[in-house]
Amino acid sequence: MVPTGLPVATREELDVPPHSILAEDAYDLGGLSLRLVPDSPVFMDGGAMFGLTPKTLWIKHKIPDDRNRVAVATNCLLVQGPQGTSLVEGGVGDKFTAKEMDNFGLDDLGRLRRGLKAAAVDPEEVDHVFLTHLHFDHCGAVTYSDGSRLRPTFPRARHFVQRAEYEIMLNPDPRSRPTYRSDNLEAIHEAGLLELVDGDAEPVPGFELRLTPGHTAGHQVVLVHGDGATAAFMGDLVPYPSHFKTNWIAGTDVAPLETMSTKERFLAEVMEKNYLVVLYHEHLQPVGHLSAEGYRPI
């Protein structure tokens, strides 16, 4: 139960589209077309998203529902340009039991597919999928069930992830096991579409993968480089704008102190080079610029 006196939000208040010009129309980033394509939101316990930060502080940023769950958006990023059609992150998907749907507040599944259709993109036209890591809410939509088996949602796309992350998914520690579902990647691997990366790399021109450990040992940030401009897709290094604070760390991070050092180092680069920041889990202010004065959403 939520303690008396603290605010509570309804489903209708929490399940809203992302507020950003990237969600309203295509956004030009140095000759690249960027668009947010959200999948269905997940509702997770506030403690999972804010860790040791007291609720009296984090509730100023995120109001939970009557089960103490906060809305966790799943904003995939569609990128179209000279290298073809690419998708950064793989959504939550629709392969859940009734109990899982209740636990995570899942409803109206399949939004990623519908969002791509609205952007006039067929799954067969996607050339690349870049995954920051392999927790179920980041790669669940890269496969689907045809009624008898799982198949790749994007049958032509090369799927990029850190080798260390893939190996962790295959043999997770007891604490992390509930966050992984190996069946999300089995069909990708069997189809020969999985490409494992070791550390920092640029496997496709204009798409730079930067190893950013802490949330998981194999977590990576995806940098999308246009002509004179760069977007940084943060994954779970910074889930919400409140987590730009170095010591605000999600309870799901396996190495919080490493997250802090990674965040401090990488956010200095973000500010120095004025990257456009894209936050996967934020629905109110998912895209913006970070400076010494704070976060400025667009």
C-alpha positions as CSV (number, residue, x, y, z in Angstrom):
1,M,0.0,0.0,0.0
2,V,1.1,3.6,-0.7
3,P,1.7,5.5,2.6
4,T,-1.1,7.9,3.5
5,G,-0.5,11.5,2.4
6,L,1.6,10.7,-0.7
7,P,0.1,11.3,-4.2
8,V,-1.1,8.4,-6.4
9,A,-1.7,8.5,-10.1
10,T,-4.2,6.6,-12.3
11,R,-3.4,4.5,-15.3
12,E,-4.8,7.1,-17.6
13,E,-2.5,9.8,-16.1
14,L,0.6,7.6,-16.4
15,D,0.2,5.9,-19.7
16,V,0.6,8.8,-22.0
17,P,2.6,9.3,-25.3
18,P,6.1,10.7,-25.1
19,H,6.2,14.5,-25.1
20,S,8.8,15.4,-27.7
21,I,9.0,16.8,-31.2
22,L,10.7,13.4,-32.1
23,A,7.4,11.8,-31.2
24,E,5.3,14.2,-33.2
25,D,7.2,14.1,-36.5
26,A,10.5,13.1,-38.0
27,Y,13.5,15.1,-36.7
28,D,16.5,16.0,-38.8
29,L,19.8,15.3,-37.2
30,G,22.5,16.3,-39.7
31,G,20.8,14.6,-42.6
32,L,19.4,11.7,-40.6
33,S,15.7,11.3,-39.9
34,L,15.0,10.5,-36.3
35,R,11.6,9.5,-34.8
36,L,10.6,8.0,-31.5
37,V,8.5,4.8,-31.8
38,P,7.4,3.8,-28.4
39,D,6.3,0.3,-27.4
40,S,3.9,-0.5,-24.5
41,P,5.0,1.0,-21.2
42,V,6.0,-1.3,-18.3
43,F,4.9,-0.5,-14.7
44,M,7.7,-1.2,-12.2
45,D,8.0,-0.8,-8.5
46,G,9.4,2.7,-7.7
47,G,12.2,1.1,-5.6
48,A,13.4,-0.8,-8.7
49,M,13.8,2.5,-10.6
50,F,15.2,4.6,-7.8
51,G,17.2,2.2,-5.6
52,L,18.4,3.8,-2.4
53,T,16.9,7.2,-3.2
54,P,14.1,7.9,-0.6
55,K,10.6,7.8,-1.9
56,T,10.0,11.3,-0.4
57,L,12.5,12.5,-2.9
58,W,11.8,10.5,-6.0
59,I,8.0,11.0,-5.8
60,K,8.7,14.6,-6.7
61,H,9.8,13.3,-10.1
62,K,7.5,10.3,-10.7
63,I,4.1,9.7,-9.0
64,P,3.3,6.0,-8.7
65,D,0.1,4.1,-9.1
66,D,-1.8,2.5,-6.1
67,R,0.6,-0.5,-6.3
68,N,3.7,1.8,-6.0
69,R,4.6,1.2,-9.6
70,V,5.9,4.0,-11.8
71,A,5.5,4.2,-15.6
72,V,8.5,3.0,-17.5
73,A,8.3,4.0,-21.1
74,T,9.9,2.0,-23.9
75,N,10.9,4.6,-26.5
76,C,12.6,2.9,-29.5
77,L,14.4,5.2,-31.9
78,L,13.9,4.9,-35.6
79,V,16.8,6.2,-37.7
80,Q,16.6,6.6,-41.5
81,G,19.5,7.7,-43.6
82,P,22.3,6.7,-46.0
83,Q,22.9,3.4,-44.1
84,G,19.2,2.4,-44.5
85,T,16.6,2.0,-41.8
86,S,17.8,1.3,-38.2
87,L,16.1,0.8,-34.9
88,V,17.7,1.5,-31.6
89,E,16.4,-0.8,-28.9
90,G,13.9,-3.6,-29.2
91,G,10.8,-2.8,-27.1
92,V,9.0,-4.9,-24.6
93,G,7.1,-7.1,-27.1
94,D,4.0,-9.2,-26.4
95,K,5.2,-12.6,-25.1
96,F,3.8,-12.5,-21.6
97,T,1.6,-14.6,-19.3
98,A,-1.5,-13.2,-17.7
99,K,0.3,-13.0,-14.4
100,E,3.3,-11.1,-15.9
101,M,0.9,-8.7,-17.6
102,D,-0.8,-8.0,-14.3
103,N,2.5,-7.6,-12.4
104,F,3.9,-5.2,-14.9
105,G,0.7,-3.4,-15.8
106,L,1.1,-4.4,-19.5
107,D,-1.8,-3.3,-21.7
108,D,-2.4,-2.6,-25.4
109,L,0.6,-4.6,-26.5
110,G,2.1,-4.4,-30.0
111,R,2.5,-0.6,-30.1
112,L,6.0,-0.8,-31.7
113,R,4.7,-2.6,-34.7
114,R,1.8,-0.1,-35.1
115,G,4.2,2.8,-34.6
116,L,6.5,1.5,-37.4
117,K,3.5,1.1,-39.6
118,A,2.4,4.6,-38.9
119,A,5.9,5.7,-40.0
120,A,5.5,3.7,-43.2
121,V,8.2,1.2,-42.2
122,D,7.6,-2.5,-42.7
123,P,9.6,-4.9,-40.4
124,E,11.2,-6.4,-43.4
125,E,12.7,-3.0,-44.3
126,V,14.7,-2.6,-41.1
127,D,18.4,-3.1,-41.8
128,H,19.9,-2.8,-38.3
129,V,18.8,-3.2,-34.7
130,F,21.1,-1.9,-31.9
131,L,20.4,-3.2,-28.4
132,T,21.8,-1.4,-25.3
133,H,21.4,-4.6,-23.3
134,L,19.2,-7.7,-23.1
135,H,16.8,-7.1,-20.2
136,F,13.3,-8.2,-21.3
137,D,12.0,-4.7,-21.6
138,H,14.7,-3.7,-24.1
139,C,14.6,-6.6,-26.6
140,G,11.2,-8.3,-26.2
141,A,9.8,-7.1,-29.5
142,V,12.7,-8.4,-31.7
143,T,10.9,-11.8,-31.9
144,Y,7.3,-12.8,-32.1
145,S,5.3,-16.0,-31.9
146,D,3.7,-17.4,-35.1
147,G,1.7,-19.8,-33.0
148,S,4.2,-22.6,-33.0
149,R,7.6,-21.0,-32.6
150,L,9.4,-17.7,-32.2
151,R,10.6,-15.8,-35.3
152,P,12.6,-12.7,-35.9
153,T,10.4,-9.6,-36.2
154,F,13.0,-7.9,-38.4
155,P,14.1,-10.8,-40.7
156,R,16.7,-8.8,-42.6
157,A,18.2,-6.9,-39.8
158,R,21.6,-7.4,-38.2
159,H,21.2,-7.2,-34.4
160,F,24.1,-5.7,-32.5
161,V,24.8,-6.3,-28.8
162,Q,27.9,-6.7,-26.6
163,R,29.2,-10.2,-26.4
164,A,29.6,-9.9,-22.6
165,E,25.9,-9.0,-22.4
166,Y,24.8,-12.0,-24.5
167,E,26.9,-14.4,-22.4
168,I,25.4,-13.0,-19.2
169,M,21.9,-13.5,-20.6
170,L,22.8,-17.2,-21.3
171,N,24.0,-17.7,-17.7
172,P,22.7,-14.9,-15.4
173,D,23.4,-14.6,-11.7
174,P,20.4,-15.4,-9.4
175,R,19.7,-11.7,-8.8
176,S,19.6,-10.8,-12.5
177,R,17.8,-14.0,-13.8
178,P,14.3,-12.5,-13.7
179,T,15.3,-9.6,-15.9
180,Y,16.5,-11.8,-18.8
181,R,14.5,-14.1,-21.2
182,S,16.8,-16.0,-23.4
183,D,14.0,-16.9,-25.8
184,N,14.0,-13.3,-27.0
185,L,17.3,-13.8,-28.8
186,E,17.3,-17.5,-29.7
187,A,15.5,-17.0,-33.0
188,I,17.8,-14.1,-33.8
189,H,20.8,-16.3,-33.2
190,E,19.4,-19.2,-35.1
191,A,18.7,-17.0,-38.1
192,G,22.3,-15.8,-38.2
193,L,21.2,-12.2,-37.5
194,L,23.0,-11.7,-34.2
195,E,26.3,-9.8,-34.3
196,L,28.3,-9.7,-31.0
197,V,30.5,-6.7,-30.3
198,D,33.6,-6.6,-28.0
199,G,33.8,-3.2,-26.4
200,D,33.6,0.1,-28.2
201,A,32.9,-0.3,-31.9
202,E,31.4,1.3,-35.0
203,P,29.9,-1.7,-36.8
204,V,27.8,0.4,-39.2
205,P,29.1,3.9,-40.4
206,G,27.5,6.5,-38.2
207,F,26.5,4.2,-35.4
208,E,29.0,4.1,-32.6
209,L,28.6,1.6,-29.7
210,R,30.1,2.7,-26.4
211,L,30.6,0.2,-23.6
212,T,29.0,1.8,-20.5
213,P,29.0,-0.8,-17.7
214,G,27.2,-0.6,-14.4
215,H,23.5,-1.3,-15.0
216,T,24.9,-4.6,-16.5
217,A,28.5,-5.5,-17.3
218,G,27.7,-5.5,-21.0
219,H,25.5,-2.3,-21.2
220,Q,26.3,0.0,-24.2
221,V,25.2,3.5,-25.2
222,V,24.4,4.0,-28.9
223,L,25.7,7.1,-30.5
224,V,24.0,8.1,-33.8
225,H,26.2,10.5,-35.8
226,G,24.7,12.9,-38.3
227,D,26.5,15.6,-40.2
228,G,27.8,17.9,-37.4
229,A,25.4,16.5,-34.8
230,T,25.2,13.4,-32.6
231,A,22.4,11.7,-30.6
232,A,23.2,9.6,-27.5
233,F,20.7,6.8,-26.8
234,M,21.2,6.3,-23.1
235,G,19.5,2.9,-22.5
236,D,19.5,2.3,-18.7
237,L,22.6,4.4,-18.0
238,V,20.1,7.3,-17.5
239,P,16.5,6.0,-17.3
240,Y,14.8,9.2,-16.2
241,P,16.0,12.9,-16.2
242,S,16.3,12.6,-12.4
243,H,19.1,10.1,-13.0
244,F,21.4,12.7,-14.5
245,K,22.3,13.1,-10.9
246,T,25.4,10.9,-10.4
247,N,24.2,9.2,-7.2
248,W,20.6,8.5,-8.4
249,I,21.0,4.9,-9.4
250,A,18.3,2.3,-10.2
251,G,17.9,-0.6,-7.9
252,T,18.3,-3.0,-10.8
253,D,21.9,-1.9,-11.5
254,V,24.3,-4.8,-10.7
255,A,27.3,-2.5,-10.0
256,P,26.0,0.9,-8.7
257,L,29.5,2.3,-8.0
258,E,30.5,1.5,-11.6
259,T,27.4,3.1,-12.9
260,M,28.3,6.3,-11.0
261,S,31.8,6.4,-12.5
262,T,30.6,5.5,-16.0
263,K,27.9,8.2,-15.8
264,E,30.2,10.9,-14.5
265,R,32.7,10.2,-17.4
266,F,30.2,9.9,-20.2
267,L,27.9,12.8,-19.2
268,A,30.9,15.1,-19.2
269,E,31.3,14.1,-22.9
270,V,27.6,14.6,-23.5
271,M,27.8,18.2,-22.2
272,E,31.1,19.0,-23.9
273,K,29.9,17.9,-27.3
274,N,26.3,18.9,-26.9
275,Y,24.8,15.6,-27.8
276,L,21.1,15.2,-28.2
277,V,20.1,12.9,-25.4
278,V,17.4,10.2,-25.9
279,L,16.0,8.5,-22.8
280,Y,14.3,5.1,-23.4
281,H,12.3,5.0,-20.2
282,E,11.1,8.6,-19.9
283,H,7.7,9.6,-21.3
284,L,7.3,13.2,-20.3
285,Q,10.7,14.6,-21.3
286,P,12.5,11.9,-23.3
287,V,14.7,14.0,-25.6
288,G,16.8,17.0,-24.9
289,H,20.2,18.6,-24.3
290,L,22.2,18.5,-21.0
291,S,24.4,21.3,-19.8
292,A,25.8,22.6,-16.5
293,E,22.6,24.5,-16.1
294,G,20.5,21.3,-16.3
295,Y,18.5,19.2,-18.7
296,R,16.6,21.1,-21.5
297,P,13.9,18.9,-23.2
298,I,12.9,19.5,-26.8
